[in-house]
Amino acid sequence: MLTATLGCMVRDTTPPQRNPFDGSLAAGDFFVGPAQEEALARLEWLVDEQQRLGLVVGPSGSGKSHLAAKAVRRLGALGAEAVLLSLRGLRDGDWLELLLDRLPLDPLSAAEPLRPWQKLENRLRENTLLERPTALVFDDLHEATADALAGIERLVSAAEPRFSRLLVVGTVAEHAASELAGHLVGRAAVRVDLAPWSEAETTRFLAWALARTGRSAALVSDSAAATLTRLASGVPRTICQLARLAVVAAEAEGLEQLDPLTVERVWRELMPASAATQEPRRPESTEQTPANPRVRAVRRLWG
């Protein structure tokens, strides 16, 4: 049984090598394949064109939070003052103070006896006068409290000059996107839909992750990569979880290469019940149709 094999590994005193699929949310650990590069290019286009709102939509585990963290770094490289705030689990009235904590306010500005909204507006005005874009990236927008959603709608719809260099980016769970249709979705200049990975994308990700820890891409066979994609339904988070456990099992059993049989055994024995009991489906095409035809102009070539 795989569980017994892994139990033996825990008692091994040899320092373990870093697992290539540790699932870190650090921006430097984000896999940028063609689909991810396309999504980031669309968000960069929003800054270049001084658009106000972009949405990233996808099912749970599709990489929205990873993309949000990477977007902050990429938009910052364009000269924007970019910050990230997750709205998950916040209480009424918390979002604005937490957002201000993430903005690089000088001590005098932070200590001013002003309402939080005034402090935010002052910062936006300052950046606008400096011709510096402000990019506010809100992860889990569908989890926003009523006051946070109202505030974000105000940011998106305000016509005053101080808001002219502001970009708001929100990540939204696919199942909740329709609930925002009457509010933010209709205002979005670009909607980025994150589709499940194809076998080719999974193979590319596996090779990238293995190379980061000095392992050969040959550790995972093509048929094992196809099995990972099928069992995980192309969902990046599930692929990463399954690959992490499967590589541990393969190395514990002394296998030189991860094979489909080991992947399937791990899926049945070690994956969380909520994932392992799902009916696997083949990932759909990753071709994305932009909500705004003008975004076709930002499609880029990559090596």
Residue frames as qw, qx, qy, qz and C-alpha x, y, z in Angstrom:
[[0.000, 0.888, 0.460, 0.000, 0.00, 0.00, 0.00],
 [0.363, 0.629, -0.037, 0.686, 1.22, 3.50, -0.78],
 [0.430, -0.823, 0.033, -0.368, 0.26, 4.74, 2.67],
 [0.877, -0.426, 0.090, 0.204, 2.61, 2.26, 4.31],
 [0.721, 0.311, 0.072, 0.615, 5.40, 3.19, 1.89],
 [0.071, 0.769, -0.013, 0.635, 5.03, 6.88, 2.64],
 [0.675, -0.724, 0.013, -0.144, 4.98, 6.12, 6.36],
 [0.875, -0.141, 0.050, 0.461, 8.44, 4.55, 6.03],
 [0.451, 0.556, 0.054, 0.696, 9.69, 7.69, 4.30],
 [0.313, -0.867, -0.031, -0.388, 8.63, 9.86, 7.22],
 [0.798, -0.577, 0.117, 0.124, 10.97, 7.93, 9.51],
 [0.776, 0.324, 0.018, 0.541, 13.92, 8.41, 7.15],
 [0.403, -0.761, -0.081, 0.502, 16.43, 10.82, 8.72],
 [0.477, 0.088, 0.387, 0.785, 17.88, 11.90, 5.35],
 [0.145, 0.514, 0.144, -0.833, 16.95, 15.53, 4.64],
 [0.575, 0.526, 0.624, 0.059, 14.32, 15.40, 1.89],
 [0.255, 0.043, 0.401, 0.879, 14.87, 17.10, -1.43],
 [0.316, 0.330, 0.196, -0.868, 12.40, 19.87, -2.15],
 [0.478, 0.428, 0.766, 0.035, 9.31, 18.52, -3.84],
 [0.175, 0.052, 0.422, 0.888, 8.94, 20.19, -7.25],
 [0.267, -0.506, -0.572, -0.587, 5.19, 20.49, -6.74],
 [0.265, -0.227, -0.659, 0.666, 5.06, 22.15, -3.33],
 [0.051, -0.749, -0.624, -0.219, 2.29, 24.54, -4.40],
 [0.324, -0.383, -0.213, 0.838, 3.96, 27.76, -3.26],
 [0.223, 0.872, 0.436, -0.008, 2.00, 30.97, -3.93],
 [0.324, -0.622, 0.203, 0.683, 5.18, 33.02, -4.29],
 [0.523, 0.768, -0.025, -0.369, 5.16, 35.00, -7.53],
 [0.087, 0.649, -0.716, -0.242, 8.55, 33.55, -8.47],
 [0.320, -0.063, 0.945, -0.025, 7.10, 30.03, -8.27],
 [0.613, 0.506, 0.316, -0.517, 4.26, 30.79, -10.68],
 [0.531, 0.085, 0.719, 0.440, 4.27, 28.75, -13.88],
 [0.319, 0.658, -0.044, -0.681, 3.94, 31.05, -16.88],
 [0.501, 0.177, 0.768, 0.358, 2.85, 29.00, -19.87],
 [0.089, 0.240, 0.499, 0.828, 1.28, 30.39, -23.05],
 [0.279, -0.694, -0.604, -0.273, -2.19, 30.70, -21.47],
 [0.471, -0.697, -0.293, 0.455, -0.81, 32.46, -18.38],
 [0.354, -0.174, 0.224, 0.891, 1.33, 34.76, -20.53],
 [0.028, -0.474, -0.577, -0.664, -1.73, 35.66, -22.56],
 [0.385, -0.769, -0.509, 0.019, -3.70, 36.47, -19.40],
 [0.470, -0.564, -0.086, 0.673, -0.90, 38.67, -18.05],
 [0.265, 0.099, 0.404, 0.870, -0.57, 40.42, -21.42],
 [0.148, -0.667, -0.578, -0.446, -4.25, 41.34, -21.29],
 [0.456, -0.781, -0.325, 0.278, -3.85, 42.80, -17.82],
 [0.447, -0.298, 0.160, 0.828, -0.82, 44.77, -18.99],
 [0.127, 0.416, 0.539, 0.721, -2.93, 46.10, -21.85],
 [0.285, -0.813, -0.506, -0.040, -5.39, 47.48, -19.32],
 [0.449, -0.653, -0.047, 0.608, -2.63, 49.60, -17.80],
 [0.360, -0.025, 0.436, 0.825, -1.33, 50.75, -21.18],
 [0.048, -0.479, -0.585, -0.653, -4.82, 51.79, -22.29],
 [0.110, -0.107, 0.410, -0.899, -5.80, 53.32, -18.93],
 [0.561, -0.340, -0.611, -0.443, -8.79, 51.01, -18.56],
 [0.406, -0.526, 0.337, -0.667, -10.56, 50.84, -15.22],
 [0.741, -0.226, 0.511, -0.373, -11.53, 47.19, -14.66],
 [0.529, 0.320, -0.748, -0.239, -10.41, 43.68, -15.60],
 [0.803, -0.284, 0.334, -0.404, -11.76, 40.38, -14.30],
 [0.239, 0.348, -0.903, -0.074, -10.07, 36.98, -14.06],
 [0.801, -0.098, 0.163, -0.567, -12.67, 34.21, -13.94],
 [0.484, 0.291, -0.821, -0.078, -12.13, 30.51, -13.38],
 [0.828, -0.382, -0.356, -0.202, -13.21, 27.47, -11.38],
 [0.608, -0.726, 0.312, -0.074, -11.72, 26.63, -8.01],
 [0.781, -0.289, 0.461, 0.304, -8.10, 25.54, -8.36],
 [0.685, 0.650, 0.231, 0.234, -7.58, 27.14, -11.78],
 [0.639, 0.015, -0.023, 0.769, -4.76, 29.41, -10.60],
 [0.007, 0.889, 0.270, 0.369, -6.57, 32.71, -10.01],
 [0.513, -0.846, 0.051, 0.136, -4.66, 33.54, -6.82],
 [0.718, -0.176, 0.328, 0.589, -1.33, 32.60, -8.40],
 [0.396, 0.566, 0.381, 0.615, -2.12, 34.81, -11.38],
 [0.206, -0.947, -0.182, -0.165, -3.13, 37.69, -9.09],
 [0.630, -0.662, 0.174, 0.367, 0.21, 37.52, -7.23],
 [0.616, 0.061, 0.422, 0.662, 2.13, 37.42, -10.49],
 [0.213, 0.788, 0.398, 0.418, 0.06, 40.27, -11.94],
 [0.349, -0.924, -0.049, 0.152, 1.07, 42.57, -9.08],
 [0.593, -0.435, 0.376, 0.563, 4.72, 42.01, -9.96],
 [0.475, 0.335, 0.551, 0.598, 4.17, 42.41, -13.70],
 [0.042, 0.896, 0.355, 0.264, 2.05, 45.55, -13.38],
 [0.462, -0.824, 0.069, 0.321, 4.59, 46.99, -10.96],
 [0.610, -0.135, 0.441, 0.645, 7.26, 46.46, -13.61],
 [0.288, 0.638, 0.480, 0.530, 5.22, 48.73, -15.88],
 [0.144, 0.276, -0.175, 0.934, 5.55, 51.52, -13.34],
 [0.527, -0.564, -0.349, -0.530, 2.23, 51.01, -11.59],
 [0.206, -0.337, 0.685, -0.612, 1.81, 51.12, -7.83],
 [0.698, -0.086, -0.590, -0.398, 0.31, 47.65, -7.55],
 [0.270, -0.282, 0.744, -0.542, -1.06, 45.99, -4.40],
 [0.499, -0.127, -0.807, -0.288, -2.93, 42.76, -3.72],
 [0.377, -0.176, 0.559, -0.717, -5.73, 42.20, -1.22],
 [0.257, -0.194, -0.929, -0.182, -7.67, 38.97, -0.72],
 [0.448, -0.300, 0.022, -0.842, -11.28, 39.62, 0.22],
 [0.699, -0.191, -0.678, -0.121, -11.87, 36.12, 1.54],
 [0.601, -0.378, -0.606, 0.360, -12.94, 36.04, 5.19],
 [0.146, 0.163, -0.196, 0.956, -12.98, 39.79, 5.76],
 [0.050, -0.612, -0.701, 0.362, -15.62, 41.36, 7.97],
 [0.148, 0.882, 0.353, 0.276, -17.69, 44.44, 7.15],
 [0.168, -0.982, 0.080, -0.021, -15.55, 47.55, 7.33],
 [0.741, -0.454, 0.341, 0.358, -12.18, 45.76, 7.16],
 [0.770, 0.413, 0.309, 0.375, -11.31, 45.98, 3.48],
 [0.261, 0.917, -0.004, 0.301, -10.41, 49.67, 3.19],
 [0.440, -0.819, 0.367, -0.024, -8.07, 49.76, 6.19],
 [0.823, -0.159, 0.478, 0.262, -6.33, 46.62, 4.99],
 [0.636, 0.648, 0.233, 0.347, -5.99, 48.11, 1.51],
 [0.002, 0.963, -0.170, 0.210, -4.44, 51.29, 2.94],
 [0.689, -0.584, 0.416, 0.112, -1.99, 49.14, 4.95],
 [0.814, 0.139, 0.436, 0.357, -0.73, 47.71, 1.67],
 [0.405, 0.851, 0.093, 0.322, -0.25, 51.06, -0.03],
 [0.660, -0.023, -0.234, 0.713, 3.18, 52.65, 0.61],
 [0.141, -0.926, -0.191, -0.295, 1.85, 55.68, 2.47],
 [0.356, 0.415, -0.467, 0.695, 4.46, 57.83, 4.19],
 [0.315, -0.307, -0.741, 0.508, 4.10, 58.08, 8.01],
 [0.105, 0.193, 0.187, -0.957, 2.62, 61.59, 7.87],
 [0.483, -0.020, -0.471, -0.738, -0.05, 60.61, 5.36],
 [0.511, -0.206, -0.834, -0.019, -0.88, 57.43, 7.27],
 [0.271, -0.317, -0.640, 0.645, -1.27, 59.40, 10.51],
 [0.151, -0.162, -0.149, -0.964, -3.47, 62.14, 9.08],
 [0.273, 0.258, 0.738, -0.560, -6.83, 62.42, 10.91],
 [0.453, 0.230, -0.369, -0.778, -8.80, 61.71, 7.75],
 [0.868, 0.098, 0.320, -0.368, -11.42, 59.15, 6.90],
 [0.627, -0.167, 0.689, 0.324, -9.92, 56.05, 5.22],
 [0.586, 0.630, 0.477, 0.181, -11.68, 56.83, 1.95],
 [0.114, 0.986, -0.091, -0.077, -10.14, 60.31, 1.88],
 [0.445, -0.613, 0.591, 0.277, -6.69, 58.79, 2.41],
 [0.657, 0.192, 0.671, 0.286, -7.27, 56.47, -0.53],
 [0.414, 0.856, 0.295, 0.093, -8.48, 59.30, -2.75],
 [0.137, -0.928, 0.290, 0.192, -5.48, 61.41, -1.79],
 [0.556, -0.345, 0.677, 0.338, -3.14, 58.59, -2.76],
 [0.594, 0.494, 0.588, 0.241, -4.90, 58.12, -6.10],
 [0.205, 0.975, 0.081, -0.032, -4.68, 61.87, -6.75],
 [0.342, -0.761, 0.473, 0.283, -0.97, 61.89, -5.90],
 [0.608, -0.044, 0.713, 0.348, -0.27, 59.00, -8.27],
 [0.489, 0.733, 0.454, 0.133, -2.32, 60.63, -11.02],
 [0.028, 0.981, -0.131, -0.144, -0.35, 63.89, -10.70],
 [0.377, -0.584, 0.659, 0.287, 2.85, 61.83, -10.97],
 [0.677, 0.420, -0.404, -0.449, 1.37, 60.05, -14.03],
 [0.023, 0.268, -0.954, 0.134, 1.80, 56.79, -12.16],
 [0.655, -0.221, -0.526, -0.496, -0.92, 54.15, -12.55],
 [0.399, -0.290, 0.692, -0.527, -2.45, 52.58, -9.45],
 [0.611, 0.019, -0.713, -0.343, -3.38, 48.91, -9.78],
 [0.504, -0.273, 0.587, -0.572, -5.57, 47.44, -7.03],
 [0.502, 0.096, -0.818, -0.262, -5.81, 43.65, -7.37],
 [0.608, -0.246, 0.423, -0.625, -8.63, 42.06, -5.38],
 [0.249, 0.106, -0.956, -0.115, -8.47, 38.30, -5.03],
 [0.099, -0.384, -0.901, 0.178, -11.74, 36.40, -4.33],
 [0.163, -0.099, -0.075, -0.979, -13.93, 39.31, -5.41],
 [0.560, -0.332, -0.599, -0.466, -16.98, 37.05, -5.13],
 [0.563, -0.368, -0.639, 0.373, -16.26, 36.83, -1.37],
 [0.125, 0.267, -0.145, 0.944, -16.48, 40.60, -0.89],
 [0.022, -0.511, -0.684, 0.521, -18.72, 41.97, 1.83],
 [0.232, 0.822, 0.506, 0.121, -21.46, 44.37, 0.82],
 [0.134, -0.942, 0.044, 0.305, -19.47, 47.45, 1.85],
 [0.447, -0.398, 0.580, 0.553, -16.34, 46.23, 0.02],
 [0.423, 0.407, 0.704, 0.400, -18.32, 45.55, -3.14],
 [0.101, 0.937, 0.331, -0.038, -19.93, 48.99, -2.94],
 [0.290, -0.811, 0.261, 0.435, -16.54, 50.62, -2.47],
 [0.467, -0.136, 0.683, 0.545, -15.00, 48.76, -5.39],
 [0.337, 0.671, 0.613, 0.243, -17.95, 49.68, -7.60],
 [0.053, -0.967, -0.091, 0.231, -17.37, 53.31, -6.63],
 [0.403, -0.559, 0.491, 0.532, -13.71, 53.03, -7.61],
 [0.451, 0.173, 0.746, 0.459, -14.64, 51.53, -10.96],
 [0.208, 0.737, 0.594, 0.245, -17.40, 53.97, -11.86],
 [0.221, -0.806, -0.135, 0.532, -16.04, 57.27, -10.46],
 [0.570, 0.708, 0.239, 0.342, -15.48, 59.91, -13.14],
 [0.233, -0.951, 0.126, 0.157, -13.29, 62.34, -11.17],
 [0.501, 0.748, -0.426, 0.087, -9.79, 63.00, -12.61],
 [0.296, -0.618, 0.692, -0.227, -8.07, 61.47, -9.58],
 [0.805, -0.006, 0.573, -0.154, -9.41, 58.07, -10.65],
 [0.647, 0.676, -0.185, -0.301, -8.18, 58.38, -14.24],
 [0.360, 0.562, -0.744, 0.031, -4.98, 56.32, -13.72],
 [0.540, -0.258, 0.687, -0.412, -6.66, 53.66, -11.58],
 [0.593, 0.130, -0.714, -0.348, -6.95, 50.00, -12.60],
 [0.650, -0.260, 0.544, -0.463, -8.97, 47.49, -10.58],
 [0.501, 0.215, -0.805, -0.235, -8.40, 43.77, -11.21],
 [0.660, -0.259, 0.458, -0.537, -10.62, 41.18, -9.55],
 [0.200, 0.132, -0.957, -0.162, -10.50, 37.39, -9.50],
 [0.671, -0.031, 0.173, -0.721, -13.89, 35.70, -9.48],
 [0.402, -0.025, 0.915, -0.037, -14.95, 32.07, -9.06],
 [0.111, -0.062, -0.730, -0.671, -16.65, 30.81, -12.19],
 [0.184, -0.500, -0.846, -0.025, -19.82, 29.79, -10.36],
 [0.159, -0.692, -0.428, 0.559, -20.21, 33.27, -8.88],
 [0.234, -0.049, 0.337, 0.911, -19.50, 35.37, -11.98],
 [0.098, -0.537, -0.648, -0.531, -23.17, 35.62, -12.93],
 [0.359, -0.735, -0.504, 0.277, -23.99, 37.15, -9.53],
 [0.295, -0.532, 0.043, 0.792, -21.76, 40.11, -10.39],
 [0.370, 0.384, 0.615, 0.581, -23.26, 40.51, -13.86],
 [0.011, -0.881, -0.428, -0.202, -25.48, 43.42, -12.90],
 [0.383, -0.888, 0.049, 0.250, -22.61, 45.26, -11.25],
 [0.302, -0.702, 0.486, 0.424, -18.97, 44.79, -12.16],
 [0.627, 0.093, 0.691, 0.347, -18.98, 42.27, -15.00],
 [0.432, 0.789, 0.415, 0.136, -20.75, 44.67, -17.32],
 [0.033, -0.980, 0.149, 0.131, -18.10, 47.33, -16.65],
 [0.696, -0.388, 0.472, 0.377, -15.07, 45.13, -17.32],
 [0.352, 0.739, -0.387, -0.425, -12.93, 46.14, -20.29],
 [0.478, 0.362, -0.793, -0.105, -11.42, 42.64, -20.31],
 [0.841, -0.307, 0.300, -0.329, -12.54, 39.33, -18.88],
 [0.264, 0.492, -0.829, -0.042, -9.88, 36.62, -18.69],
 [0.919, -0.162, 0.049, -0.356, -11.28, 33.07, -18.43],
 [0.117, -0.541, 0.833, -0.029, -8.86, 30.49, -17.05],
 [0.877, 0.123, -0.277, -0.374, -9.55, 27.17, -18.75],
 [0.881, -0.338, 0.327, 0.044, -8.40, 23.71, -17.57],
 [0.110, -0.643, 0.662, 0.368, -4.98, 22.62, -18.75],
 [0.863, 0.371, -0.251, -0.234, -4.56, 20.42, -21.79],
 [0.953, -0.164, 0.061, 0.249, -2.15, 17.48, -21.77],
 [0.606, 0.511, -0.069, 0.606, 0.45, 19.65, -23.51],
 [0.160, -0.791, 0.172, -0.565, 0.15, 22.37, -20.85],
 [0.834, -0.525, 0.130, -0.110, 0.40, 19.80, -18.05],
 [0.904, 0.117, 0.011, 0.411, 3.51, 18.29, -19.63],
 [0.341, 0.669, -0.119, 0.650, 5.06, 21.75, -19.96],
 [0.461, -0.756, 0.166, -0.433, 4.27, 22.54, -16.32],
 [0.943, -0.317, 0.069, 0.077, 5.71, 19.24, -15.08],
 [0.768, 0.320, -0.059, 0.551, 8.97, 19.79, -16.97],
 [0.055, 0.752, -0.141, 0.641, 9.26, 23.35, -15.61],
 [0.661, -0.663, 0.145, -0.320, 8.59, 22.28, -12.02],
 [0.963, -0.134, 0.031, 0.231, 11.03, 19.36, -12.18],
 [0.599, 0.515, -0.109, 0.604, 13.78, 21.54, -13.66],
 [0.217, -0.829, 0.139, -0.497, 13.45, 23.98, -10.72],
 [0.723, -0.578, 0.347, -0.151, 14.61, 21.27, -8.30],
 [0.044, -0.619, 0.758, 0.201, 17.28, 19.80, -10.54],
 [0.651, 0.091, 0.749, -0.083, 15.25, 16.81, -11.69],
 [0.052, -0.097, 0.722, 0.683, 14.96, 15.60, -15.24],
 [0.592, 0.153, -0.042, -0.791, 11.70, 16.00, -17.11],
 [0.554, 0.136, -0.783, -0.248, 12.03, 12.30, -17.92],
 [0.097, -0.062, 0.830, -0.545, 11.01, 11.52, -14.32],
 [0.541, 0.377, 0.495, -0.565, 7.38, 11.80, -15.46],
 [0.327, 0.116, 0.803, 0.484, 6.48, 9.80, -18.55],
 [0.236, -0.039, -0.346, -0.907, 4.20, 11.24, -21.22],
 [0.486, -0.352, -0.739, -0.307, 1.55, 8.66, -20.37],
 [0.376, -0.423, -0.619, 0.544, 1.76, 9.62, -16.67],
 [0.002, 0.179, 0.030, -0.983, 1.30, 13.28, -17.59],
 [0.382, -0.185, -0.567, -0.706, -1.75, 12.33, -19.64],
 [0.496, -0.413, -0.761, 0.068, -3.15, 10.37, -16.70],
 [0.237, -0.313, -0.404, 0.826, -2.54, 13.30, -14.34],
 [0.182, 0.030, -0.219, -0.958, -4.45, 15.59, -16.69],
 [0.472, -0.266, -0.696, -0.470, -7.34, 13.18, -17.07],
 [0.476, -0.418, -0.721, 0.280, -7.78, 12.35, -13.39],
 [0.209, -0.393, -0.308, 0.841, -7.44, 16.00, -12.32],
 [0.315, 0.787, 0.530, 0.015, -9.77, 17.19, -15.10],
 [0.467, 0.552, 0.105, 0.682, -7.06, 19.64, -16.12],
 [0.344, -0.919, -0.106, -0.159, -7.43, 21.65, -12.86],
 [0.414, 0.647, -0.468, 0.437, -3.95, 23.08, -12.05],
 [0.403, -0.574, 0.513, -0.494, -4.27, 22.84, -8.25],
 [0.933, -0.102, 0.262, -0.223, -5.36, 19.19, -8.41],
 [0.814, 0.490, -0.243, 0.195, -2.63, 18.38, -10.93],
 [0.139, 0.682, -0.534, 0.481, -0.06, 19.89, -8.56],
 [0.643, -0.421, 0.464, -0.440, -1.43, 18.00, -5.54],
 [0.980, 0.112, 0.120, -0.110, -1.57, 14.70, -7.38],
 [0.668, 0.596, -0.342, 0.286, 1.88, 15.15, -8.91],
 [0.158, -0.689, 0.545, -0.451, 3.37, 15.99, -5.49],
 [0.779, -0.273, 0.472, -0.310, 2.07, 12.77, -3.93],
 [0.941, 0.338, 0.021, -0.024, 2.84, 10.65, -6.99],
 [0.453, 0.698, -0.463, 0.305, 6.48, 11.79, -7.14],
 [0.386, -0.557, 0.611, -0.410, 6.93, 11.01, -3.43],
 [0.906, -0.027, 0.347, -0.239, 5.45, 7.55, -3.97],
 [0.828, 0.530, -0.164, 0.083, 7.57, 6.87, -7.06],
 [0.226, 0.697, -0.571, 0.369, 10.79, 7.89, -5.30],
 [0.592, -0.428, 0.551, -0.405, 9.85, 5.87, -2.20],
 [0.935, 0.113, 0.312, -0.123, 9.39, 2.76, -4.32],
 [0.489, -0.423, 0.576, 0.500, 12.65, 3.33, -6.20],
 [0.635, 0.612, 0.458, 0.114, 11.01, 3.96, -9.56],
 [0.430, -0.149, 0.283, 0.844, 13.17, 5.68, -12.13],
 [0.131, -0.135, -0.386, -0.903, 10.11, 7.11, -13.83],
 [0.416, 0.212, 0.539, -0.701, 6.59, 7.95, -12.70],
 [0.051, -0.106, -0.868, -0.482, 4.15, 5.73, -14.57],
 [0.465, -0.304, -0.298, -0.777, 0.35, 5.90, -15.07],
 [0.681, -0.327, -0.656, -0.016, -0.28, 3.00, -12.69],
 [0.418, -0.195, -0.496, 0.736, 1.41, 4.81, -9.79],
 [0.143, -0.127, -0.035, -0.981, -0.53, 7.98, -10.57],
 [0.602, -0.321, -0.481, -0.550, -3.82, 6.08, -10.50],
 [0.642, -0.297, -0.648, 0.282, -2.93, 4.30, -7.24],
 [0.222, -0.082, -0.336, 0.912, -2.08, 7.61, -5.59],
 [0.328, -0.226, -0.252, -0.882, -5.33, 9.11, -6.88],
 [0.685, -0.355, -0.553, -0.314, -7.39, 6.32, -5.31],
 [0.714, -0.313, -0.527, 0.337, -5.49, 5.94, -2.03],
 [0.468, -0.261, -0.263, 0.802, -4.07, 9.32, -1.07],
 [0.001, 0.325, 0.230, 0.918, -5.96, 12.13, -2.74],
 [0.279, 0.098, 0.500, -0.814, -8.63, 13.92, -0.65],
 [0.333, 0.369, 0.865, -0.062, -12.00, 12.24, -1.01],
 [0.328, 0.759, 0.252, -0.503, -13.58, 15.37, -2.51],
 [0.228, 0.665, -0.509, -0.497, -11.10, 15.26, -5.38],
 [0.101, -0.230, 0.949, 0.191, -10.65, 11.53, -5.84],
 [0.365, 0.388, 0.823, -0.199, -14.37, 10.85, -6.07],
 [0.368, 0.635, -0.055, -0.677, -14.94, 13.40, -8.83],
 [0.813, 0.391, 0.418, 0.105, -15.69, 12.00, -12.22],
 [0.362, -0.407, 0.384, 0.745, -12.64, 12.87, -14.31],
 [0.567, 0.757, 0.307, -0.105, -13.36, 14.77, -17.50],
 [0.663, 0.200, 0.232, 0.683, -11.18, 15.74, -20.39],
 [0.145, -0.569, -0.102, 0.803, -10.09, 19.38, -20.32],
 [0.491, 0.794, 0.356, -0.037, -11.73, 21.64, -22.84],
 [0.583, 0.521, 0.073, 0.619, -9.85, 23.78, -25.31],
 [0.431, -0.525, -0.238, 0.694, -7.81, 26.58, -23.72],
 [0.222, 0.367, 0.346, 0.835, -8.63, 29.03, -26.49],
 [0.090, -0.550, -0.508, 0.657, -9.98, 32.20, -24.94],
 [0.178, 0.656, 0.484, 0.551, -12.43, 34.65, -26.45],
 [0.209, -0.088, -0.313, 0.922, -11.88, 38.18, -25.15],
 [0.093, 0.707, 0.630, -0.307, -14.91, 40.14, -24.00],
 [0.141, 0.865, -0.034, -0.480, -13.58, 43.23, -25.74],
 [0.837, 0.491, 0.148, 0.190, -12.55, 42.82, -29.42],
 [0.190, 0.919, -0.303, 0.165, -9.82, 45.43, -28.98],
 [0.614, -0.603, 0.510, -0.012, -7.88, 43.07, -26.74],
 [0.922, 0.295, 0.191, 0.163, -7.03, 40.96, -29.79],
 [0.388, 0.856, -0.225, 0.256, -4.40, 43.59, -30.46],
 [0.314, -0.751, 0.536, -0.225, -2.43, 42.57, -27.38],
 [0.993, -0.009, 0.114, 0.019, -1.95, 38.92, -28.34],
 [0.061, -0.834, 0.536, 0.114, 1.79, 38.34, -28.13],
 [0.851, 0.308, -0.423, 0.041, 4.31, 35.88, -29.45],
 [0.557, -0.688, 0.454, -0.103, 6.46, 33.94, -27.06],
 [0.262, 0.546, -0.788, -0.113, 9.39, 31.68, -27.47]]
